[in-house]
Amino acid sequence: MTDTVQARKPKPGAWAAEAVARELPVSFVPTTDTRVVRAIDLISREAELLDNKDYEAWQQLYSEDAKYIIPIDPDCEDFANTLNMVYDDAHMRGLRVTRMTEGYAIAAVDSAKTLRTIGRFVPADVVDRDHGATVKIRAAQTLIAYKRGHHDIWAANVDYTIDLGATAADDRLSLKVIRLIDGRDEVPAAGFLL
């Protein structure tokens, strides 16, 4: 009689090398600072637009040179030279919104209903400029997607860079990096924006 040893299937993401955690700067500017409050207001407005699938209005929250990024490696900082799930500039965001709204893509026809909660706001940097300020802020996002009787949970640490204008109506996102906590694992396709 011979003993057989079955090879264990590695857990998803086991192929990924252990990464050194990225540094997380803190500005010690309180979340009650009016510049930070405006940044959080913009983040909340963006979340509501996404949950309501108002993608045209969502696009308007981004500056022309803004990037919308979902890296595979949640500790990555060099997005331009690394493989990402999403690396969108204004042109690519526009194409993505067209796919989501024209009704030809499965993402548009049979999209999930979403509800996202954003919290744990930590200001990383606040810099005053001539006509406003730039606020870098980290947050946690939990997104519940419901489709065909099934709920999926998407959790991420999100880095935002927001350029504040003369008024709140002029505030724009210049960078959003969604660092999925399971980004190194098998991630299902999403018919919605994170």
SVG drawing of the C-alpha trace seen along z (x, -y; Angstrom):
<svg xmlns="http://www.w3.org/2000/svg" viewBox="-33 -83 42 85">
<polyline fill="none" stroke="black" stroke-width="0.4" points="0.0,0.0 1.3,-3.4 0.5,-6.7 -0.5,-9.5 -0.2,-13.1 -2.4,-15.5 -1.0,-18.8 -2.9,-21.6 -4.3,-24.2 -2.7,-27.5 -5.0,-30.2 -5.8,-32.9 -3.1,-35.6 -0.5,-33.2 1.6,-33.8 2.0,-37.4 5.3,-38.2 5.0,-39.7 5.1,-43.4 6.4,-46.0 3.5,-48.1 3.5,-51.6 4.1,-54.6 0.9,-56.4 1.6,-60.1 -0.6,-62.0 -1.0,-65.8 -2.5,-66.1 -5.0,-68.5 -8.3,-67.7 -11.3,-66.4 -13.2,-69.4 -10.9,-71.7 -13.1,-73.5 -10.8,-72.3 -11.1,-68.7 -14.8,-69.0 -15.2,-70.2 -13.1,-67.3 -15.2,-64.8 -18.4,-66.5 -17.1,-65.9 -16.2,-62.2 -19.8,-61.7 -21.3,-63.4 -19.2,-61.1 -20.4,-58.0 -24.1,-59.0 -23.7,-59.7 -22.1,-56.3 -24.8,-54.5 -27.4,-56.3 -25.6,-55.4 -25.4,-59.1 -22.1,-58.5 -22.3,-61.7 -22.5,-63.9 -19.8,-61.6 -17.4,-62.5 -17.8,-66.2 -16.4,-65.8 -12.9,-65.0 -10.4,-67.5 -9.3,-67.1 -6.0,-65.6 -7.3,-63.4 -6.6,-59.7 -8.9,-57.0 -6.8,-53.9 -7.5,-50.4 -4.1,-48.8 -3.7,-45.0 -1.1,-45.4 -2.7,-47.5 0.7,-48.7 1.7,-49.9 2.7,-53.6 4.2,-53.5 0.9,-53.1 2.2,-54.2 4.8,-51.4 2.7,-48.7 -0.1,-46.5 -3.4,-47.8 -7.0,-46.7 -8.0,-50.2 -5.8,-53.2 -8.1,-55.8 -7.5,-59.3 -10.3,-61.6 -10.5,-59.9 -10.7,-56.4 -13.2,-57.5 -15.3,-58.9 -15.2,-55.6 -16.0,-53.7 -19.0,-55.9 -20.2,-55.4 -20.1,-51.7 -22.0,-52.0 -24.7,-54.2 -25.4,-53.2 -27.1,-49.9 -25.0,-47.7 -22.7,-46.3 -23.8,-43.7 -22.6,-46.1 -25.2,-48.6 -28.1,-46.2 -27.8,-44.0 -25.9,-46.1 -25.9,-45.5 -27.6,-47.9 -24.9,-49.3 -24.7,-50.9 -21.3,-52.2 -20.3,-53.4 -17.2,-55.6 -15.5,-56.4 -12.3,-56.5 -11.2,-59.7 -7.5,-60.5 -6.1,-63.7 -2.7,-62.9 -1.8,-66.4 -3.4,-69.8 -1.7,-72.5 -3.0,-75.9 -2.8,-77.3 -3.5,-80.8 -7.2,-79.9 -8.0,-77.1 -6.2,-74.1 -5.2,-70.5 -6.3,-67.9 -5.0,-64.4 -7.2,-62.1 -7.4,-58.4 -10.7,-56.6 -12.2,-53.1 -14.9,-52.1 -17.3,-49.2 -19.5,-48.6 -22.4,-46.1 -23.5,-45.1 -26.8,-43.3 -27.7,-41.4 -30.1,-38.5 -30.6,-37.7 -26.9,-37.7 -24.8,-40.2 -21.1,-40.9 -18.9,-42.9 -16.1,-45.0 -13.8,-46.6 -11.0,-49.0 -8.7,-51.6 -9.1,-54.7 -6.7,-57.5 -8.1,-60.8 -6.5,-64.0 -8.9,-66.8 -8.3,-70.3 -10.5,-72.8 -11.6,-75.7 -12.9,-79.2 -16.3,-77.6 -17.4,-74.0 -18.9,-73.8 -15.4,-74.2 -13.9,-71.4 -12.5,-68.5 -11.0,-65.1 -7.5,-64.9 -6.7,-61.4 -8.6,-58.5 -6.8,-55.2 -9.0,-52.3 -6.8,-49.7 -9.0,-46.6 -8.1,-44.6 -8.3,-41.5 -6.7,-43.0 -4.0,-40.3 -6.7,-37.6 -9.1,-36.6 -11.5,-39.6 -14.8,-39.1 -15.8,-41.4 -17.9,-44.4 -20.6,-46.0 -20.3,-49.2 -17.6,-51.8 -15.8,-51.6"/>
</svg>
